[in-house]
Structure formats: C-alpha cells, structure tokens
Amino acid sequence: MRLVALLFLLLLVLGGSQAKPKPTEGSAVSPLVAADFVRRCCRWTRYPRVCVSTLLPCAPAVGRSPRRLARAALVVGADRAGSCSSYLRGSGAAVSLGGGAIKDCKEMVRDAEERLRQSAAEMERMGRAGSPRFAWSLSNVQTWASAALTDTSTCLDSLAQAHRDNKDDAVTRRVVAVAQATSNALALVNKLDRRLYR
C-alpha cells in the first residue's frame, strides 16, 4: 500500500515539473489582440487606412505573426489585381478608355497579379527565420512584389496620358486600389527581417 502511494506521489511530481510548451509565432490569440496587431503593423505602410480595412478581416488567421500578415497582404493585392484584370477585359473599360492604354494595362495588371500570387506562394516555403532558405525566399518575394508595384505605376502613367481630363474614372480607381494594396504588402514584407523573429 505504501509502495502504491509512493508511486502515485512520484507521478504527480514528474507531471507537475514538465515544462509547458512555449507559444509559437502566430499561435491562437484573442480576436482583440489579433486586431490590435494588424492595426499596429499597418502603421508601417503608406496607406494605413487601406491596410486596416483590407487586412482586419484576416486578423483571426494572422494572430500575431508578421509573416502571416505579409502573406495575407500579398493575397489581398493579388485579388484586387485579379478583379481589376477582369474589369479591363470587360466592356466597361473599353468605353472608358482607348485601346492603347487598356492593352498596356491589361498586360501589366495581369503580370502584377501573377507576381503577387507567386510571392504569396513563396511565403509558404520560406522555412525557418534566419536560415539561408528564408533569406532567399524573402529576397524573391521582395523582388516580385516590387515588380508588381512597378507594373501598377506604369499602368497609371499610361492611363494618365490617355485620359488626362478624367483622372477619377473607374479604370484608374481600380488600378489605384491595386497599387495601394501592393505598396502595403511590400511594406509588410520588408519588415520581415530577422529582428522580428528573435
């Protein structure tokens, strides 16, 4: 009987001394904490209001992970580019602007969408922070997202030349939305240096 009691006591001591696992990056947090994290990170961007409005719905999945937030921003940019590309292929854009600018923008916005989706996919393969794979992937994402931003800027320049009297047309508004989302995504990606993961 005494032996059983001793064994039971030993099991209690061993069970109580086990270290609890540390929370991992992006582990489950309360919705309020996640939303506050998104708002704070959006201050780093050029268009913080756009950042908050587009990324706040992603807060539960993002948690407090800078990497997940940057990836969500890339997906938002890609989705906006896809929507803009669909509009440019439709009749609404043809009525709004002439052929040359639209043709150029179709290609550039399509390229921007592809680069942003490629960037979001690369974020899934980044590996451990600080590793050579992480640095390589981060460099790729920065290059592709920068190229996507250049695509949208070039498109806007082309639209401005073709349609100087109406800078607030539907096409321009859609491309501006893509450019702003892409700029925000790039800002969040650029914050993914090693200091955030120490």
ABEGO torsion letter per residue (X at the ends): XAAAAAAAAAAAAAAAABBBBBBBBGBBBBAAAAAAAAAAAAAABABAAAAAAAAAAAAAAAEABAAAAAAAAAAAAAAAAAAAAAAAABAAAAAABBAAAAAAAAAAAAAAAAAAAAAAAAAAAAEBBGBAAAAAAAAAAAAAAAAAAAAAAAAAAAAAAABAABAABAAAAAAAAAAAAAAAAAAAAAABBAAAAX
